[in-house]
Amino acid sequence: MLETSARLLKLLSLLQTRPSWTGAELARRLRVSPRTVRYDIDKLRGLGYPVHAVPGAAGGYRLGAGAKLPPLLLDDEEAVAVAVGLRTAAGGGVEGIQDSSLRALAKLEQVLPSRLRHRVNALHDHTVSLAREGPTVAADTLVTVAAACRDRHRLRFGYRTHDGSEQVRDVEPYRLVHTGRRWYLIAWDVARQDWRTFRVDRVTPRVPHGPRFIPRAEPPPEVVPRGVDTALSRHRAKVTVAAPASVVLAKVPDSIQVESVDEHTCVVHAGGDTPLRLALHILMLDADFSVDGPPELLEMLSVLSSRCAAPAPSD
């Protein structure tokens, strides 16, 4: 049997890993009697930890939110995961949390055992982060949007579109999506009566929130990747490709929409931030194709064709 102090730490660690535990489960994990579990719960309460007892057949014990953050007890893998996550957050992407991430990382690395510190440092020393593209998002905005998703509150916000115009949108927020480059909100647009994707860096939440809503059925599986792909791409084109849809689907990300025409032809809904990127995405399909627009894409394809046909410079 563990000593009382070690047992209390083990009990606190268990309470942090799940929403609730029955007394019997805790007794079995700690190898003590249910009476000892009740004694240890009282000790934790005396130390200031808000451990709540939930009555009923499905009841048990759960660790509630207190006035201050209790010490988090992490196993080896959890500690490494938190350290890696903090270093990633310190690299940017969310405005205003870089300094907080570095402070938290310094505190964590100060108490990491040497064996874990070596693992974290090895990963850091042998990893190169590519320069981020795209704007950062205010942490307060992310927290506000995430809370609206969690609490099922209608969200009203100002929204800056691709062309720079300002709109006011009223949505039922569903989920935040992070692509590694940008943050997106997937939501049901109340006015348009359809699912829409919004870039969070263009969102300015308005308070107070709207009323609570009853969640709708989840959007079709293709809505999230297709919506994010559309939001990423300022320039888009429908490309008829001389290849079966199954062949093309194996070459493109899941976010690209491919429609089969017949067993030899398909239509690809391609996109890119610039006409050059859009043209390169199409050329990377490695198949004959035809496209009718937009004009800036046709012009870029003509430029690329001329460059490829130009004679090599002589020495």
N, C-alpha and C positions, 0 to 999 in steps of 0.2 A: 504494500500500500504506500502511496506517495505521502510525504510529509505534508502538513496542512498548507504551508505557503506554496509549495510546488503544486499541490492539488488545486488551490484557488486560481493559480495562473492557468492551469490546464482547463479548469471549468470556464474561466473567462474566455479562453481561446475557443472552446467549443461553442459558447454562446454567440461568438462573433461569426461563426461559419454558416449558421442556418437561422432562418427566421424564428424557429421555435424548437424546443426539445421537450419530450416528456421526462418526468422524473426517473422513470424506469430506464430510459435510454441513457440518461446522464449517469445513473448509478452503474450501468453495465460498462460504459466507456471508462469511467473512473475506477471501476472495481471496488466500489464501496456500497453501503446500504442506502436505500432511499432516505432514511433518517439523516444520514451524513450529508447527503445532497442538500436536504432542506437546511441543515446547519450551515453549510458552506454558502448557500444562497443568501442566508441572513447575514453572514460575514461580508459578502460582497456589497449588500445593501448598506451595511454599516460603514463601508469604505467609500460610499457615494455612488456606487454603480446602480442605475435604475433597472433592476431585474423584476419584470412583471410576471405574475402568475395568471395564466389563462385558464378559467374553469371549464369543465365539461369533458366529454369523451375525447374530443380532439384538442384538448388544452395542453398546457405544459408551461414551460418557462421561456421567456424571450427577453433579450436585452433591449431596453428602450433608449430613446434619445435623452441625454442628460444636459446639464447646464454647461458642461465642458467635454471636450473630446477625450475619451478614455484611451489608455495606451493600447495600440494595436499589436496583437501577437501574431507574427507571421512565421510560417515554416520556410525552409530554405528556398523552395521554388517560388513561393509567393514573394519573398523578399527580393529575389533576382528580378521577377517580373515587374515589381513596383519600381525598382531602381532603373530598369531599362525604359519603362514608361515615362518616368520623370525626366530622363535625359532626352527622350524624344520630344516631350512637351517643351523642354527648355530650348529646343531648336527652333521654335516658332510655330505659326499656324493659328494660334489663338492669342489674340491681343491681350496683353496685360498679365499673363501668367508665367512669362519666362523667369522673372526674378523669384516668384513664389516657388516655382519648380526647382530652381537652383538651391534655394534655402532648404526646401524639404529634402532634396537629394543629399545636401551636405550633412544634414542631421542623420539621415539613414546610413550613409557610408561611414559615419563616425562610429556607429555601433555594429556594423556588419562584421561577422567573423572573417578572419583573413581568407579562409577558403572561398567564401562567397564574394569578397571584395575582388579577389583575383579573377573570378569568373566574369563579373560585371566589367572590370577594367579591360579584360581581354576582348570582350565583345565591342567595347567602345573604341579601343585602340586599332582594331582591325576592321572597322566599319566606316565607310565613306558615305555621307549624306549628300545627295544631289541638291543643288540650289532649288529652293521652293519657287514655284510659279504661282501667281495668283495672290489675292489680297488676304490679309488676316481678318479674323472675325472677333468682335468684342466678346469677352467672356460673359459679360452680363447678358448680352443678346442670346448666346447659346443657353445659358441657364434659364432665361425667361421662356424661350421656345420649348426647351425640354420639359419644363414644369407644366406648360400648357398641354403638351402631349401626354404627360403622366396623369394630370388631373382632369383631362378631357374638357378643357375650357376653350371656347371659340377664341380665336386670336385675330385681332385687328392690327394691321401694320402698314406703314408706308413702304412702297416698293419702287425701286429705281430699275427700269427696264433696260434692255440692251441699247436702245437709242437714247437713253438718258432721261426719258420722261418719267414723271412721278405719278404713281397710282396709290390708291388706298384699297387694300384687299381684306376680305373677311373670310377666314377659313376655319375648318375643323382640322387641327394638326394631327398627323398620323405618326410620322417618324423622321428623325434626323438621319442623314446619310453623309458619311465622310469618305471622300475618294482618295485622301492623301494629299490632295491639292486644294480642294475646296469643300465647303460644307453646304448641304442642300436640305431643304425641308420638303417632304412629301405631304400634301394636305388635300382635303376636299374643298374646292373653291365653291363657296355658297352661291355666289352670283352666277357663276358659269355652270354649276351643277355637274362638275366633273373633277377628276383628279388632276392636280397640277404640281409642278416642281418649281421651287423658288431657291435662288442662291441666297444663302443666309447673310453674306456680306452686303447684300443690297436691301436687307430687311431692317426697318426701324420700328420696333414694337410700340404700340400705343396702349396706354393703361387708362382705366382698368380693363381687364379682359372681358370678353363677352360671356354669355351664359354657358352653363355646362351643356354638353351634347351627349346623345346616346351613340356609341361607336357604330360605324357602318361596318359592313363586311369588309375584310381586308381587300385592298386593290388587287387586280389580277397580277400574277407574278411578273409579267413583263413591264408593268407600269413603272416600277422604280428604276430599273436600268435604262429603259427607253427615255424616261423623263430626265434622268441625269445626263444621258448622252445628248439630248436636245438642249439642255441648259448649258452644256459645255460648248456647243457648236454654234457659232454665229453664222457660219456659211453651211448650207445644206444642199443636197442634190439627190434626185432619184436616178440611179444608174442601172441600166439594163446590162447584165453581164452574161457572156456566152459560156456559162458553166452551171452545172446543177447546184441547187440550193445547198445540198448536203456538203458539197466540196467547198463552197464559199463559207458556210457556217464554221467549218473547221479552221478557217484562216482568220476569223474576226472575233473580237470580244463579244461576250454575251449581250452587251449593251447595244450592239448594231442589229437593226431590224432587217431581216432577209425574207423576201417573199418568193415562193416558187411560182414560175410561169408555166413551165413544162419540164420534161426530164432533162432538157439541155440548156435551159435559160432560167434566170432569176432576176429579181429587182432588189438592189441594195439601197437602203436609205443611209447615205453616208453623210458625215459632217466633219467640220474642222474649224478651229478658231480663225484661220486665215485661208485665203484661196489656195496658197501653196500647200498647206497641210492637207486641205481637202483633196487636192490633186494627187498628192503623194499617197494618201490613204487609198485612193482609187487604183493607182498604179500598183500598189502592193498586193492587190487582188490577183495579179499575175494571170490575167485572162483578157480576151478581147471584150470591149465594152462600147456602149454608146450613151451619150448624155446630151440633153437639150439645153441645159442651163444650170445655174444662173450665169449671166454674162461674164462676171469676174472669174468664174471657174473656167469657162471656155477660153478666155484670154490667157490664163495661167497655163492651161494645157498646151496652147499654141506656143507660148514662150518656152516651155520645157521641150516641146518637140523640136523647135528651132535649135535649141542648145545641143540636143542630142545629135542632130543632123549636121551641125557645123563641123568643118574639117578640123582635125587636130592641129594645133600650132606647130609650125616647123621650128627646128633648132636654129 
